[in-house]
Amino acid sequence: MNDFVLDARLQRDCLHLADFPLCRLLMMDDARFPWFLLVPRIPGARDAIDLDTEDYRRLWEESADLCRAIRIAFTPHKLNVAALGNQVAQLHVHHIARYQGDDAWPAPVWGYGEAQACGETVAKQRSSELLDALPGRLRP
């Protein structure tokens, strides 16, 4: 994983929170939604099927851990999990806490309005709540 480079758009739009054994954990800098991403630190991976069997299993285990933590930290009405990759080819999986009545409900959040930067207070609060709910497999 030494050759891993995060896509420039993900670097611009997200805040780095921590690393799972396989994935980098990011938070989208958008105050409208608790929105997190997992990016496997595997150079050249564009789709989940590009991972070997062990890393494929690990990606979905880490995703499940993140989903549980989002439920604990944010108690969403619905949890949206998706890997689209239409604008950023690098494999990344979105995990978004959704609420009835949020800015985009019931439509998908992608392309809905303009992102509103979290600001330092919201970013710290959200990241702290999420990291407190996650199992101890992370490193800052």
N, C-alpha and C positions, 0 to 999 in steps of 0.2 A: 504494500500500500504506500510505499515511499514515493511512487511516481504520481500519486493522486493530485489532481489540480481541480479545484472547484470552478465550475462554469462562472464566467464573469457576471452574467445576469443574476445568478443566484447569490453571488458575493454582494452585488449591488442592492438587491431587493430583500436580503435576509440578514438576520443576526445569528452568529454562531453561538450555540448554547453549550454543547458538549459532544463527546463521541461515545457511541456504543462500540462494542468490539468490531463490528463491520461498518456501521453507518455513521456519518456526520449528522448530528441533530441541529437543525436550523429552525428559526422562527421567522415567519414572514413579517416584515415591518409594515403591518397594516392593522391599525387599532380597531377596525370594524369587526374583525374575526380573530378568535384564537386559532392560529393557523401555523402548523408545524410541518417540516419536511424531513424525511430521511434520505440521505444520499450515500449509497454504498461507495466506500473508498476503493473502488476497483477501476483503474484507468480503462477508458474505452467502452465501459458498459453503457448501453443505450436502452436496453429492455431487460426485464427481469430474467428472461431466458438466456441472456448473455452470461449469467452467473453460473459457476459450477454448482453441483448439487448441494454441497454444504453451505455455500454462501447464499444460495436461493432459500434454503431452509432458515438460515440465520436472519435474512432480511425480513421474512414474515414473522419470525419470533420477535424481533426487535419492533416491528410494526405493531404486533399484538400488545407488547409491553407499553408502547407509546399510547395506543388506543385506551388501554386500561387507565393509564395515568391521566389522560385528557378527561376521561369520565370522572375520575376522582377529583381532579383539580377544578374542572369547569362545569360539571353536570349539564352537558348539552342535551337538547331534545333529540338530536341526531348527529351521528359522526360520519362525515364524508371522508372516504379514503380512496385515492385514485393516483395512477401513474399515467399522465398524458404524454408529455414530452413533445408536444407539437411546436412549442416555441423554444424550449431548452432541451436539446437532444440527450444530454447527460441524464442517466437514470436517476430519478428522484421520485419519491412517493409522498403525496400531499396527505395531511391528516388535519381536518378542519372541524372544529366544534361549531355546530349549527343550532340555531334557536328559532322557533317560530317567531316571526316578527323581526328578525335581524335584517340588515340593509338589503340583502339579496333574496331573502326567503320568498318562495320556495325554490327559486332558480339557483343554478350553480353560481359560485362566487367568481369564477374565472371571467374576466372581461367585464365585470359589473362595476361601473363607476370608477372613480379614481381612488387609489389607495390613500389612506390617511396615516401618516407616520405615527408610530406608537409613542414616540417621545420617551425620555429616560424613565419617567415614573411608571408608565404602563408597561414598558419593556421589562423593567426590573421586577415588577409585580407578577406579570405573566410568567416570566422565566422561572422565578422563584417558586411559584405555585406548582408549575409543571415539574421542575426538578425535584421538589420535595415529594411528589407523588410517584416518581420513578424508582424502579429497583436500583440497587447499588452497583450496577454494571457500567456506569458511566465514568468517564474521566473528563475533567474540564478542558 
